[in-house]
Amino acid sequence: EEGVKYAENWNKDQAILQQLKAQVDAFCIPNAQVFDSAVRDKTVKPKVKISSVKQAEGNHPAVLMCSAYEFYPEKIKVSWLRNGEVVTTDVTSTMEMADGD
């Protein structure tokens, strides 16, 4: 109830509202833009690990797994290449797992 009383009084006082708006315009908005840019404009290359999950046996090929960690931004495209060409057959992808779990 005390907070409601303060809010009602402040909302009625145009001088206080103008002062607070000026503070937001002078300090909050410019700093938010700087901090936002500092975060959004950064990229971190992924750490990549390739491992053999299953060895080749007879007519069955080996199974390889590629894992990517600690990258930003979170969207990533991973492709397998054979002789410089993207491999699209016999490839399985999984959804991302939070925190590498």
Sequence and secondary structure as in RCSB ss.txt:
>XXXX:A:sequence
EEGVKYAENWNKDQAILQQLKAQVDAFCIPNAQVFDSAVRDKTVKPKVKISSVKQAEGNHPAVLMCSAYEFYPEK
IKVSWLRNGEVVTTDVTSTMEMADGD
>XXXX:A:secstr
 HHHHHHHHHHH HHHHHHHHHHIIIIIHHHHHHHHHHHHT  B  EEEEEEEE  BTTB  EEEEEEES BSS 
     EETTEE  SS       GGG 
